[in-house]
Amino acid sequence: MSLLSSYQQIEQQEWIDIPSGWLQGRTVFGGLIAGLLIQKAIYMVNDAAKQLLSCNVSFVGPVQHGQAKLTAEVLREGKSVTTLEIRLWQDDAVQTILIASFGLQRESRIHVENLPQIPDYPTAEQLEKTFYLEGLMPECLQQFELCWAEGSYPMAGSKVPDFGGWARFAPNLHANREMKLADLFALMDVWPPGVLSMFKIPAPASSLTWHITYLHPIRHQIHDWFKYKVVTEFAEHGYATEYAYVWDRENRLIAVLRQTVAVFA
């Protein structure tokens, strides 16, 4: 099933089919799940003038391929901002929760641009792509192309965490089309946690919470490259906290991400 077919299911019905080919360990890739939930939120808001401001995703339990139920509740609908909650259910239990706020643009005298330094990476075409190795990499990675531009690969035994590079959807699996916000959610989450480069042997690491601040609406194609950089702030006692930035090829900051990760190494 294509992503577009999944999005259409969400619009038309409460129960949806989680597509195959997206496993990440023992669960379905969190970026795909977050994308499905934000697509449900967009349908519920049903107002193109209200753009996503921010959202928080809690990955409560593992999601499996097959049927899942999406429920939605509008928590508040104000003059400018609508806040709502989307829940994904499997086996009569909540597995993922998304709370999102959508808002209208308003006139304001306040204007601040204290933006992070943009990394000066070589273009994606100048870098080597990571190749998907079936059985050795999470299944979901076949859906994307990644180009490391700085830092170490996962399981490199690096003394320091963090990395950056470029990512896009794999053209051999996804026909080019206009990118949707749900697509962007999946693409932004494809990068592993920053501490994975410090692992010496394969070991699990899973997102507990993921917060997205959405700054500039996307006007891109699904084959476009996006630049990514992650910074780990603290890791101890089996948990890590990190933030990341996502830019497009024109160095426009698209989103700021913050994540809490459970580390099993």
Secondary structure, 3 states (H helix, E strand, C coil): CCHHHHHHHHHHCCEEEECCCCEECCEECHHHHHHHHHHHHHHHHCCCCCEEEEEEEEECCCCCCEEEEEEEEEEEECCCEEEEEEEEEECCEEEEEEEEEEECCCCCCCCCCCCCCCCCCCCHHHCCCCCCCECCECHHHHHEEEEEEEECCCCCCCCCCCEEEEEEECCCCCCCCECCHHHHHHHHCCCCCHHHHHCCCCCCEEEEEEEEEECCCCCCECCCCEEEEEEEEEEECCEEEEEEEEEECCCCEEEEEEEEEEECC
